[in-house]
Amino acid sequence: MSELNDPRVFFAAERTLLAWNRTSLTLMAFGFVIERFGLFLNLLLPQEEPVARGISFWVGIAFVLLGAYSAVAATLQYRKVIKTLKPAEFIDGYSVYSGAIINTFVAILGVVLTVYLFFAQ
């Protein structure tokens, strides 16, 4: 629990949330690249029987889901921290939950991307 009555505490929590947002987006992008790299290898080195879902598919899906999970976890942690702050630590008129809403959308889009990758072959 914060005892500083300083708005910088809130902004530090928001910066941490947005740092996790960047991390989750990076994990999802990396997962997408890994998943599509397997498709690229199938095109580059055609086999008699193409492997529909090789190791790159599953590793890529795991990274995308890890990114979605990190977005959800960061949002939950942020909300937990926000509940401990006092009214003096908030700026009047500043949207407290806009970062959390964006992070939630990132998590939802990660799940949508996972569903797309499952059915896009």
Residue pairs with C-beta under 8 A, 6 or more apart in sequence:
1 84
2 9
2 84
2 85
2 86
2 89
4 89
5 86
5 88
5 89
6 88
6 89
7 88
7 89
7 90
7 91
9 85
9 89
10 82
10 85
10 89
10 90
10 91
10 96
13 78
13 81
13 82
13 85
14 78
14 99
16 74
16 78
17 74
17 75
17 77
17 78
17 99
17 100
17 103
18 99
20 70
20 71
20 73
20 74
20 77
20 103
21 71
21 74
21 99
21 102
21 103
21 106
23 67
23 70
24 67
24 68
24 70
24 71
24 74
24 103
24 106
24 107
24 110
25 67
25 106
26 67
27 63
27 64
27 66
27 67
27 70
28 63
28 64
28 67
28 68
28 106
28 110
28 113
29 67
30 63
31 59
31 60
31 61
31 62
31 63
31 64
31 65
31 66
31 67
32 60
32 64
32 113
32 117
33 60
34 56
34 59
34 60
34 63
35 56
35 57
35 59
35 60
35 61
35 64
35 117
36 60
37 56
37 60
38 54
38 55
38 56
38 57
38 60
39 121
41 56
42 50
42 51
42 54
52 121
53 121
57 117
60 117
61 114
61 117
61 118
64 110
64 113
64 114
64 117
65 110
65 111
65 114
67 106
67 110
68 106
68 107
68 108
68 110
68 111
68 114
69 107
71 103
71 104
71 106
71 107
71 110
72 103
72 104
72 107
74 103
75 100
75 103
75 104
75 107
78 99
78 100
78 103
79 100
82 96
82 97
90 96
